[in-house]
Amino acid sequence: MIARALVVAAFALALAWAPQARAEEAVALIWKGSKNKADVESLEPTWKQLETLLADGGVVVPEGFPTLVQSNTVRGLKPGFWVWVIGFCPADEGGRALELLKLVAPDAYSRDVKVPAKKLACPKTEDATLQADSHEFKLPEGRMLRVLTYEESSEPEGDEPGDSYTRTHYLFALTDKSGALLDTGDVVGQERFSGDVRKGPLGFACHVSDITRDKSGVVEFVRSCSAMVAECDSVVSADEVTRLTVSGDSLTRRELRRNEQRMDCAEE
């Protein structure tokens, strides 16, 4: 009887430890959480805009995420909460993904957890160019207009004709005092372009010359552009201005051009 009891006890102990043996050390990337399931569920529609910002910057969120998780079902999470998980990364791979996630969701955080290996799914960051710009504008009521950038480029394939360009996009992200995203605006900054166009400059280059905020609170983004090759009467150089105004929870924009010069069409 004693021997049989020892066998049963050993078998029970083995079953108790079996799930732990199959668990992997991981990092859970968490976007939002709450004790109330309905509260955190209501945030789901706001994720789409964040995911677009991440995708534009080269961050690929794994399929099926974010996923709503009851915290007591994941070892390492504090029980009693519902959380939106953006991914379960291997223990040594979550740092870069969290850094990029926090650019668009500043209150995102990570927790060390243990999950089955089959649940590991980490955002892909190998091609990410998203980063914070040095400009940041404080607004009334604790709001903030944060500036991010990401790169874009294209080259024709083989000998086929097509456009060639490199661009730096400037993302203006309007957030409330909790860091929640309210609205965004995308403005092209540095740029080099050459291509097959019917009329206008066949190639041009632009650089950002100024990003300022005036006394009325309007942010003015200025880039100076000049043509490398231009046809008759096309624009040779100009300052392209984007004026961004915060109105309630929205960001409105107005574009204008200054100091425009055109190619002289006078006959020789």
C-alpha positions in Angstrom: 0.0 0.0 0.0 2.8 2.4 0.9 4.5 1.7 -2.4 1.3 2.3 -4.3 0.7 5.5 -2.4 4.1 6.8 -3.3 3.5 6.0 -7.0 0.2 7.9 -6.9 1.8 10.8 -5.2 4.7 10.9 -7.7 2.2 10.8 -10.6 0.2 13.6 -9.1 3.4 15.7 -8.6 4.4 15.0 -12.2 1.0 16.2 -13.5 1.3 19.4 -11.4 4.7 20.2 -12.8 3.9 19.2 -16.4 2.4 22.6 -17.5 5.4 24.4 -16.0 7.8 22.2 -18.0 6.0 23.2 -21.2 5.9 26.9 -20.4 8.3 29.3 -22.1 9.8 32.4 -20.5 8.2 35.3 -22.4 7.3 39.0 -22.3 3.7 40.1 -22.7 3.3 43.5 -24.4 0.2 45.1 -23.0 -1.6 48.1 -24.5 -4.4 48.7 -22.1 -6.0 47.0 -19.0 -8.8 47.3 -16.6 -10.6 45.4 -13.8 -13.8 45.9 -15.7 -14.1 43.9 -18.9 -16.6 46.2 -20.6 -14.4 49.2 -20.0 -11.4 47.6 -21.7 -13.5 46.1 -24.5 -14.8 49.6 -25.4 -11.2 50.6 -26.3 -10.9 48.2 -29.2 -12.1 50.6 -31.9 -9.3 53.0 -31.1 -6.6 50.4 -31.8 -7.1 50.6 -35.6 -5.5 54.0 -35.8 -2.6 52.9 -33.6 -2.0 49.9 -35.8 -2.0 52.0 -38.9 0.7 54.2 -37.4 2.8 51.2 -36.5 2.3 49.6 -39.9 3.4 52.8 -41.7 6.5 52.8 -39.5 7.3 49.2 -40.5 6.0 47.4 -37.4 4.0 44.3 -38.1 1.6 43.2 -35.3 1.2 39.4 -35.3 -2.0 38.0 -36.7 -4.8 37.6 -34.1 -3.5 40.5 -31.9 -4.3 42.5 -30.0 -6.2 39.8 -28.0 -8.2 40.4 -24.9 -6.8 38.3 -22.0 -8.1 37.6 -18.5 -4.9 38.1 -16.4 -5.4 35.1 -14.2 -5.1 32.8 -17.2 -1.5 33.8 -17.8 1.3 33.1 -15.3 3.0 36.3 -14.4 0.1 38.7 -14.8 -1.6 40.2 -11.7 -4.9 38.4 -11.3 -8.2 40.4 -11.4 -7.7 42.3 -14.7 -8.6 42.2 -18.4 -5.8 43.3 -20.7 -5.2 43.9 -24.4 -2.1 41.9 -25.3 -0.2 43.0 -28.5 2.1 40.0 -28.5 3.9 37.4 -26.5 7.6 37.8 -27.3 10.5 35.5 -26.4 12.1 36.8 -23.2 15.1 38.4 -25.0 13.1 39.9 -27.9 10.4 42.2 -26.4 12.5 45.3 -25.7 12.5 46.8 -29.2 8.9 46.0 -29.9 7.8 47.7 -26.6 10.0 50.7 -27.4 8.1 51.2 -30.8 4.7 50.5 -29.3 5.2 53.2 -26.6 5.8 55.7 -29.4 2.2 55.5 -30.4 0.8 54.4 -27.0 2.9 55.9 -24.3 1.2 54.0 -21.4 1.9 50.6 -23.0 4.0 48.3 -20.8 5.4 44.8 -20.5 5.3 41.9 -18.0 7.4 38.8 -17.7 5.2 35.8 -18.1 5.3 32.1 -18.9 3.2 30.8 -21.8 3.2 27.7 -24.0 5.7 27.9 -26.9 2.8 27.8 -29.4 1.5 31.1 -28.1 4.7 33.0 -28.7 4.0 35.7 -31.3 6.0 38.9 -31.3 5.6 42.1 -33.5 8.1 42.1 -36.4 10.4 45.1 -36.1 13.3 44.3 -38.5 12.1 46.8 -41.1 10.8 49.5 -38.6 11.9 53.1 -39.2 9.4 54.7 -36.8 11.1 57.0 -34.3 10.4 60.1 -32.2 11.3 63.5 -33.5 12.9 66.1 -31.3 9.8 68.4 -31.6 7.0 68.1 -29.1 4.3 70.7 -28.2 2.5 71.0 -24.9 -1.1 72.0 -25.2 -3.8 73.1 -22.7 -5.6 70.6 -20.5 -2.5 68.3 -20.4 -2.7 67.5 -24.1 0.3 67.0 -26.3 1.2 67.2 -30.0 3.9 64.7 -30.4 6.0 64.3 -33.6 7.1 61.0 -35.0 8.9 60.1 -38.3 9.2 57.1 -40.6 10.9 56.5 -43.9 9.5 55.4 -47.3 11.3 54.7 -50.5 10.7 53.1 -54.0 12.8 52.2 -57.0 11.7 50.9 -60.4 12.2 47.2 -60.9 14.7 46.1 -63.5 14.6 48.3 -66.6 11.0 49.2 -66.3 10.2 53.0 -66.2 8.8 54.4 -62.9 9.3 56.8 -60.1 12.3 56.7 -57.7 11.9 58.5 -54.4 12.9 58.6 -50.7 10.7 60.3 -48.2 10.6 61.1 -44.5 7.1 61.3 -43.2 6.3 63.4 -40.1 3.4 62.1 -38.1 1.8 64.7 -35.8 0.0 62.7 -33.0 -2.5 64.6 -30.8 -2.9 62.9 -27.4 -5.0 63.6 -24.3 -3.5 63.9 -20.8 -3.6 60.1 -20.4 -1.7 59.6 -23.6 -4.7 58.3 -25.6 -4.5 59.1 -29.3 -7.1 61.7 -30.5 -6.1 62.4 -34.0 -3.1 62.4 -36.4 -1.7 64.3 -39.3 0.9 63.1 -41.9 3.2 65.6 -43.6 6.0 64.7 -46.0 9.3 66.3 -45.1 12.7 65.4 -46.6 12.2 64.1 -50.1 14.1 63.2 -53.2 12.1 62.4 -56.3 12.8 61.5 -60.0 10.4 60.0 -62.4 8.5 60.0 -65.7 6.1 62.9 -65.5 4.2 64.7 -68.3 4.6 68.2 -67.0 6.5 69.8 -64.2 9.9 69.0 -62.6 11.4 65.7 -63.6 13.2 65.6 -60.3 13.2 67.6 -57.1 14.6 67.6 -53.6 13.1 68.9 -50.4 14.4 69.5 -46.8 12.6 70.5 -43.7 13.6 74.1 -42.8 11.4 74.8 -39.8 8.9 73.4 -37.4 7.5 76.1 -35.1 4.4 77.0 -33.0 3.1 80.6 -33.0 1.4 82.5 -30.2 -2.0 81.4 -31.3 -1.0 77.7 -31.0 -0.8 76.9 -34.7 2.1 74.6 -35.6 3.8 75.6 -38.9 5.8 73.0 -40.8 8.0 74.3 -43.6 10.0 72.5 -46.2 12.1 74.1 -48.9 12.0 72.4 -52.3 14.0 72.9 -55.5 13.9 71.2 -58.9 16.8 69.3 -60.3 15.4 69.2 -63.9 12.5 71.4 -64.8 10.4 72.1 -67.9 9.2 75.5 -69.1 7.0 77.3 -66.6 7.2 74.6 -64.0 8.1 75.4 -60.4 11.9 75.6 -59.9 11.8 76.3 -56.1 9.4 77.1 -53.3 8.7 76.8 -49.6 5.8 74.4 -49.0 4.0 75.2 -45.7 1.6 73.1 -43.7 -0.2 74.8 -40.9 -1.7 72.4 -38.2 -4.4 73.7 -35.9 -5.9 71.8 -32.9 -9.7 72.2 -32.8 -11.3 70.2 -30.0 -10.2 66.6 -30.4 -9.2 67.1 -34.0 -6.2 68.2 -35.9 -6.9 70.4 -39.0 -4.4 71.3 -41.7 -4.0 74.1 -44.3 -1.4 74.0 -47.0 0.1 77.0 -48.8 3.2 77.8 -50.9 5.6 80.7 -50.4 8.6 82.1 -52.4 7.6 80.3 -55.6 9.9 80.6 -58.6 9.2 79.2 -62.1 11.3 78.2 -65.0 11.7 81.0 -67.5 10.0 80.2 -70.8 11.7 83.1 -72.8 12.9 82.0 -76.2 16.6 82.2 -76.9 
